[in-house]
Amino acid sequence: MKLSLVNRALAAAFLAGAMALAPAFTYAQSAPKQAAQKGQKAKHYKVVLQVSDADPAKWNLALNNARNVQEDLGKGNVDVEIVAYGPGLGMLKADSKVADRLAQALDSNIGLMACENTMRNTKVTKADMYGGIHYVDAGVVHIMKRQREGWAYVRP
């Protein structure tokens, strides 16, 4: 008989504890949904895209990916950078086949980054590059640092 009283007491204590925690558990599950419904600020995302091919189709794909990410998540909710190095540096030259799209990307606050290592190795100067872009010492290292900072990485 003593055993059944102990079992009942343990069961009652467990039930009381579960009931006490239920509201907190329910709130933790519903808080993100409620924030979204109330129009509160969504999570901020960051993505860096690699362009290292001398292929205008890949350049367009990277620009499309950048635009689509902004459209899907909202421009204010995502930072987007495109880093061009190696054979992909041609994307950011003034005479690029996607020059008209570069203006749109810059207007949409998409960071366009040219690798200065590639520029030095290929004898390309800033005068050869599209106006308004940014420069990084080393494209690969810049991407590595961004990944370490928590940025998502995409290679179209």
Secondary structure as UniProt FT lines:
FT   HELIX           2..37
FT   TURN            38..39
FT   STRAND          45..51
FT   HELIX           56..73
FT   HELIX           75..77
FT   STRAND          78..84
FT   HELIX           86..92
FT   TURN            94..95
FT   TURN            97..98
FT   HELIX           99..107
FT   TURN            108..109
FT   STRAND          110..115
FT   HELIX           116..121
FT   TURN            122..123
FT   HELIX           126..128
FT   TURN            131..132
FT   STRAND          134..136
FT   HELIX           139..148
FT   TURN            149..150
FT   STRAND          152..154
//
